[in-house]
Amino acid sequence: AQSVSQHNHHVILSEAASLELGCNYSYGGTVNLFWYVQYPGQHLQLLLKYFSGDPLVKGIKGFEAEFIKSKFSFNLRKPSVQWSDTAEYFCAVKTKAAGNKLTFGGGTRVLVKP
Amino acid sequence: EPEVTQTPSHQVTQMGQEVILRCVPISNHLYFYWYRQILGQKVEFLVSFYNNEISEKSEIFDDQFSVERPDGSNFTLKIRSTKLEDSAMYFCASRPEGVRATDTQYFGPGTRLTVL
């Protein structure tokens, strides 16, 4: 069965610092990959997704992620964070074998200090 | 932009009671989902629903759970006899049917269920 792991449970950084959140999945076939964000008190929102093509995906709010198939990774990056990026970030994977469902990682709580 | 909505935002119930969590998916979407997140744990898939029937369900989704689309807009999750371990945040999601480019699930804000 597929699984997703996010390496960091908590990240604390200052404004203008660069952010990279790790995500690894275990599945040998074709995958669709997603990053969702949950701001305090709000619902899960899609940041970006990868289906095929260019492995470097750009999303909303200055985020990007790179799919590295050989490493089974889909790390999320932002070159310069803002206080408003304080949120929980979830990586998720969808595969044909698993049907319609998304399999989520454990989430990473990011706190950006002003 | 249209959104998935869920009611109530917080539900407190006694163990053994029945609860119904309600969701209004985005209007032209055809696939519906329930997920849950127990405090401190991962978001877990419960069930998917398409064309008025369950298309997939997880091991968590046992006989205590049921889903229904009673009318053209609502999508409900019923827990017949709640247990303490059902306490969690329950998320509804929906997605349109179509090509892969639209294969994104849109999530509601969640209902926090507390079973006492």
Interface residues (C-beta under 8 A of the other chain):
Chain A: N32 F34 Y36 Q42 H43 L44 Q45 L46 K49 F51 S52 F90 A92 K94 G99 N100 K101 L102 T103 F104 G105 G106 G107
Chain B: E3 V4 Y31 Y33 Y35 Q41 K42 V43 E44 F45 S48 Y50 S55 E56 S58 F91 R100 A101 D103 T104 Q105 Y106 F107 G108 P109 G110
